[in-house]
Amino acid sequence: MNHLLTKIAGHARRNTKTENEQVTGEPRSRRVLVVGVGSAGVAALEWVFEDTPDASTLAVNTDRISLEIHRSEVKMLIGQKFFHGRGALGHAEAAARAARAAQADIADFVKGFDIVAVLTALGGGTGSGAAPVIAAVARAQGAVVVAVAVLPFKAERTRRQRALEAFGLLRKEAHTTILLDSEALLPVAGDLPVATRFAPLRSIYHGFP
């Protein structure tokens, strides 16, 4: 994940100019925010919190317990009115409404960051519904938005269909989208424990020249 974020930062430096560069010609230090959305995104964000101290981290979820057990600099519980601190359980549209209700707070937090990376797993409720909203808010604040999303297995038909629909929305809001398909992990990971199976995502990089 540290290698991935390094590539993201380098790509953004090559393709954007800061206001200070345009006025003085002198680059200023860039600021990177990584947002984990939904329980899987929040779990992945903990890797960033541990391995990439130069990046700021924000965990966003409807599930209070998920936020409590994983580490992040800042944690944001959304959708209390809809979910009462529990997971979205596949209700992506309700999660999207929850994110829109919190978009003023999200905008205040992401303001000033040059690069915002959104980490999520699609197919559930919170990641599918809230991640596109958060990406849109970050983009509206002038950040370069990179989304890293994981698709569920083909056998999870309902979740995968929901994930593909959410991916279409996320792709419209992010400048660059990196899609990781769980199906492609099967020949590599086999019957390994989940934690071991997904550990290589720390260093996966694809999508930047």
C-alpha positions in Angstrom: 0.0 0.0 0.0 2.9 2.3 0.7 4.3 1.7 -2.8 0.8 2.3 -4.2 0.5 5.7 -2.5 4.0 6.7 -3.6 2.9 6.1 -7.2 -0.3 8.0 -6.7 1.6 11.0 -5.3 4.1 10.9 -8.2 1.3 10.7 -10.8 -0.5 13.6 -9.3 2.7 15.7 -9.2 3.2 15.1 -12.9 -0.3 15.9 -13.9 -1.4 18.8 -11.7 0.0 22.2 -10.8 -0.5 23.8 -7.4 -1.6 27.4 -7.1 1.8 28.2 -5.6 3.6 26.7 -8.6 1.5 28.7 -11.0 2.3 32.0 -9.2 5.9 31.5 -8.1 7.2 28.5 -10.0 8.2 26.9 -6.7 6.6 23.6 -5.7 5.1 23.3 -2.2 4.8 20.1 -0.2 1.8 18.1 -1.3 -0.7 16.7 1.2 -2.2 13.2 0.8 -5.4 12.0 2.4 -6.4 8.4 2.3 -10.1 7.7 3.1 -11.3 4.2 4.0 -15.0 3.7 3.3 -17.0 0.8 4.7 -15.7 -2.0 6.9 -13.3 -3.4 4.3 -12.0 0.0 3.4 -11.5 0.9 7.1 -9.6 -2.3 7.6 -7.3 -1.6 4.6 -6.9 2.0 5.9 -5.2 0.6 9.0 -2.3 -0.6 6.8 -1.9 3.0 5.6 -2.0 4.3 9.1 0.8 1.9 10.1 2.9 1.9 7.0 2.6 5.4 5.4 2.9 8.1 8.1 3.2 10.8 5.5 -0.4 10.3 4.5 -3.3 11.5 6.6 -6.1 9.0 7.2 -9.9 9.3 7.5 -12.1 6.3 8.3 -15.8 6.6 7.3 -18.4 4.0 8.1 -22.0 3.4 9.3 -20.7 0.6 11.6 -19.5 2.0 14.9 -17.8 -1.2 16.0 -15.7 -1.3 12.8 -14.5 2.3 13.5 -13.7 1.4 17.1 -11.5 -1.7 16.3 -9.5 -0.2 13.5 -6.9 2.6 13.7 -7.1 5.9 11.8 -6.1 9.5 12.6 -9.8 10.6 12.2 -12.9 8.5 12.3 -16.4 9.6 11.0 -19.6 7.7 11.8 -22.3 8.5 9.2 -25.9 7.5 8.9 -26.8 7.2 12.6 -30.3 8.2 11.7 -30.6 5.4 9.2 -28.4 2.6 10.7 -28.1 3.5 14.4 -24.4 2.6 14.4 -24.7 -0.7 12.5 -23.6 -1.8 9.1 -25.6 -0.8 6.0 -26.3 -4.5 5.1 -26.4 -3.9 1.4 -28.5 -0.8 1.5 -26.3 1.2 -0.8 -28.8 4.0 -1.6 -29.4 4.6 2.1 -25.6 4.8 2.6 -25.4 7.3 -0.2 -28.0 9.4 1.5 -26.1 9.2 4.7 -22.9 10.3 3.0 -24.7 13.2 1.3 -26.1 14.2 4.7 -22.6 14.4 6.0 -21.0 16.0 2.9 -20.5 19.4 4.6 -18.4 17.7 7.3 -16.5 15.6 4.7 -15.9 18.7 2.6 -14.5 20.6 5.6 -12.1 17.8 6.3 -10.8 17.1 2.8 -10.4 20.8 2.0 -6.7 21.7 1.3 -5.6 18.1 0.5 -4.0 17.8 -3.0 -4.5 14.1 -3.4 -7.4 12.0 -1.9 -7.3 8.2 -2.3 -10.5 6.4 -1.6 -10.2 2.8 -0.5 -13.3 0.6 -0.5 -14.7 -2.8 -1.2 -17.8 -2.7 -3.5 -20.9 -4.9 -3.2 -21.9 -4.1 0.3 -23.9 -1.1 1.4 -21.5 1.5 2.8 -18.7 1.2 0.3 -21.0 1.0 -2.7 -23.2 3.9 -1.6 -20.9 6.3 0.2 -17.6 5.9 -1.7 -18.8 7.7 -4.9 -20.3 10.5 -2.8 -17.0 11.0 -0.9 -15.0 10.9 -4.2 -17.3 13.6 -5.6 -17.0 15.8 -2.6 -13.2 15.5 -2.7 -13.1 16.3 -6.4 -15.3 19.4 -5.8 -12.7 20.6 -3.3 -10.1 20.5 -6.0 -8.2 17.3 -5.0 -6.9 14.7 -7.4 -9.1 11.7 -6.6 -7.8 8.1 -6.9 -10.2 5.3 -6.0 -9.0 1.8 -5.2 -11.9 -0.6 -5.2 -12.3 -4.4 -4.7 -15.0 -6.5 -6.5 -16.6 -9.5 -4.8 -16.5 -13.0 -6.2 -18.6 -14.0 -9.2 -20.5 -16.5 -7.0 -21.8 -13.6 -4.9 -24.1 -12.6 -7.8 -26.2 -10.0 -6.0 -23.2 -8.4 -4.4 -21.2 -8.4 -7.6 -24.0 -6.8 -9.6 -24.4 -4.1 -6.9 -20.6 -3.7 -7.0 -20.5 -3.2 -10.8 -23.2 -0.6 -10.6 -21.3 1.3 -7.8 -18.1 1.0 -9.8 -19.7 2.9 -12.6 -20.7 5.7 -10.3 -17.3 5.7 -8.6 -15.5 5.8 -11.9 -17.4 9.0 -12.9 -16.3 10.8 -9.8 -12.6 9.8 -9.5 -9.8 11.0 -11.8 -8.3 7.5 -11.7 -9.8 4.2 -10.6 -7.9 1.0 -9.7 -10.1 -2.0 -9.7 -9.0 -5.2 -7.9 -11.1 -8.3 -8.7 -11.4 -10.9 -5.9 -11.9 -13.6 -8.6 -8.4 -13.0 -9.9 -7.0 -13.7 -6.4 -8.3 -17.3 -6.4 -5.5 -18.9 -8.5 -2.9 -17.0 -6.4 -4.3 -17.2 -2.9 -6.1 -20.6 -2.9 -7.1 -21.5 0.6 -4.9 -19.0 2.4 -6.3 -17.1 5.4 -8.0 -13.9 4.4 -5.4 -11.7 6.1 -2.6 -13.5 4.2 -4.6 -13.5 0.9 -5.0 -9.7 0.9 -1.6 -8.8 2.3 -0.1 -8.3 -1.3 -2.5 -5.4 -1.8 0.0 -3.4 0.2 2.3 -3.3 -2.8 0.0 -3.8 -5.8 0.3 -1.0 -8.3 -1.5 -0.7 -11.6 -2.9 2.2 -13.6 -0.2 4.8 -13.6 2.5 5.2 -16.2 
